[in-house]
Amino acid sequence: MSQTARRSILALIAFMTPIALAASPALAAPTADFSMVWTQPPSRPSVGQTVNFTGAVSNWDGVEGTLPGAVTWNFGEAGGTATGLTPSYLFQSAGLKFVTMTVTNADDPAESTSVIKVLNVNAPPVAAFSWAPTTATTGQDVRFASESDDPDGSIEQYAWNFGDGVTDARRTPSHPYATPGTKTVTLTVTDAHDAKSTSSRQVVVQNPPVAGPPANKPPIANFAFGPSSPEVGQSVEFVSTAVDPEGDLRSQTWDLDGDGQFDDARGDSVVYTFAMPGAKTVRLRAEDADGGAAVRERTVTVHAAPVAPAGFLRPSPVIFLNGQILHNGARIMNLRVRAPRRALVTVKCRGRGCPVARRRKVVKGSSVRFKTFERFLRAGIRLEILVSKPNTIGDYTRYTIRAGKAPARVSRCLAPGKSSPKRCS
């Protein structure tokens, strides 16, 4: 065989020999996390407040660097989505939001990693107030009443400016004006998470008319209540702003159950809990020493309690705490807890004057009642109500009895098998 033929055959054999190709290494799942930041206060982000999110993702080979994939976000409410590592979002509603960041492999969409965190969005308070009489005279006490509401908690601070250099921090202050004119009255309220709201109104003050002794004028009946949109089982405080033109108001009685009888409570400040949702009619009757009387009627719209998220007690526990507010505490008339069957309800009492330290009951029907605590409780006493069930996030509610005001309420969550409360966020 010639040299030329031999070289041709060897070249053909070399051409047909397979070449080993280096296989691309498989992409590994990344390490993903993210943080959430908002302007503080408040201590929790409020509805309509910008929350900035920052994602941290290693690349698919486990090394920090360029991300060969897509980052998507779901903020836990309708329409709440975004892309990228550093989105910002304004939540449109309050409550627990399950924020999810998902990282997807660009070469294999079936391979992804998700991180979920819970954020509790605060509903900011809404400041509002009324006063009586609507047109005041110099030297006359004008009684102001806050009608402010915090949709998911309680108002913690009240700051009044009466427009003449005088301020006050009570919920229902009285203030006389020394000079006539139009006064700009401003109320600023702050909730438990330091979110604020302000309302300003014009109050007209006139010099008193010069006249002879007037005939008896009946009282002017009016009242405020909060929260303005309560839920079933939530304590509602009613505060009378009734006044008598002659300053001789004798009695104030309440019809809280809508039966037309003013036999449910007495006094200028009472607490009541509604057991069923719907529109409720509440009436106040004010009477002066000369027999003059007036009735004020208002409608309270009571909403059904919200359904608990997955992993929480179902149905959500509802606490019925009814009583009368007194100058040195409160007289509890009813303490009942509605909770799922077989749930354990524990009521702890802390402070001087507690009838007992603790009572525990298992729910066998739909609710349990704790008559031990249905008595006078002095200001400063704390009632802690724990509702728990195995393998379920429990409910913790604390009521602090206060002098001349509705009990302060704090709500928390209980991790499964734990007795120490934590914030639900």
Secondary structure by P-SEA (a helix, b strand, c coil): ccaaaaaaaaaaaaaabbbbbbccccccccccccccccccccccccccbbbbbbbbbcccccccccccbbbbbbcccccccccccbbbbbbccccccbbbbbbbcccccccbbbbbbbbbbbbbbbbbbccccccccccbbbbbbbccccccccccbbbbbccccccccccbbbbbbccccbbbbbbbbbcccccbbbbbbbbbbbcccccccccccccccccccccccccccbbbbbbbcccccccccccccccccccccccccccccbbbbbccccbbbbbbbbbcccccbbbbbbbbbbbcccccccccccccbbbbbbbcccccbbbbcbbbbbbcccbbbbbbbbccccccccccccccccccccccccccccccbbbbbbbbbcccbbbbbbbbbbcccccbbbbbccccccccccccc
